Amino acid sequence: MLRSSLIILVLVCSFTVQLSYAEPVMVGVHIAPPVMNVDSNGKYYGSMITTLEKILKEADVEYKFIEYPTRRLYKKLGEGEVHIF
């Protein structure tokens, strides 16, 4: 968990330098219980979601979760539509 958190922190820091604050950071999500899940209201939760939210809020970065299947997340990451996966 600590290693994952550090990797996420490095990625977030690099993106906060590159992105203008006019657009939210698009966070790619693939449901993988218990680290990433979604409730009946469409709210994402889990240990990785909590960690991401804490880091992004601390960095004062606007973000939006967007869900795709894993292969499509890699494609969207390459196309720049997803910033963090």
N, C-alpha and C positions, 0 to 999 in steps of 0.2 A: 504494500500500500504506500509506504514512504517513497519507494522508487517511482511508482506511478505518479504520485503527487509532485515529485521533483521534475519529472519529465513534462507534466502538464504546466507547471510553473514556468519552465524555460520556454515552452511553446507560447504561452500567453504573453510573456514578457517580450518575445520577439515580435509577436503580432501587434502588441500595443504600440510599439515603436513605428511599425510600418503602416498601420491603418489610421485613417482619419476618423475622428470620433463622430462623424456625420452618419456613418453606417454601423449597424451592430455587428459584432463578431458572430459569425454563423458557426454554431457548435454542432457538428454531426453526431447523431446518436443512433446506436444500434442496440435494441433491447437485449440485455444479457443479465437476467436476474442472478444474484441480488445486487450487483454493482450498478446496473441501469435498468429501470423499469418505468412503466407509465400506469397511472391510475385511471379509473373510469371517466374522470373529468379531463383527461389529456395532460395532466401534470406529471412531469418526469421526476423520479426520485431514485434514491440509492446512494451508496457510498461515493461513487465517482461523480455523480450529479452534485452531491453536497460539496465535495472538494472543488469541483469546477466553479460552482456558484460562489463559494467563499473567495477563491482566488480572483475571479473576475470582478466581484463586488469590491474587494480590497483594492484592485487596480483601477476602480472607477470606470470600468469598461461596460458599455451596453452590449448585451448578447441576446441571442435567440437560439433555442434548440430546434433542430430540424432532423427528422427521422428518415433514414433510408436503410435499405438492405446493405450489408457490408461491402459488396462489390461496387454498388453505386456510390457509396461513401468515398471509396478510393478514387473513383472517376470524378466525382464532384470536387474532391480535394485538389486533384490535378487541374481541374478547370477553374479553380478559384472561387467556386460557389460555396464551398465549405472551407472554413479557415482552420478549425481544430477538429480532430477526430480521435 
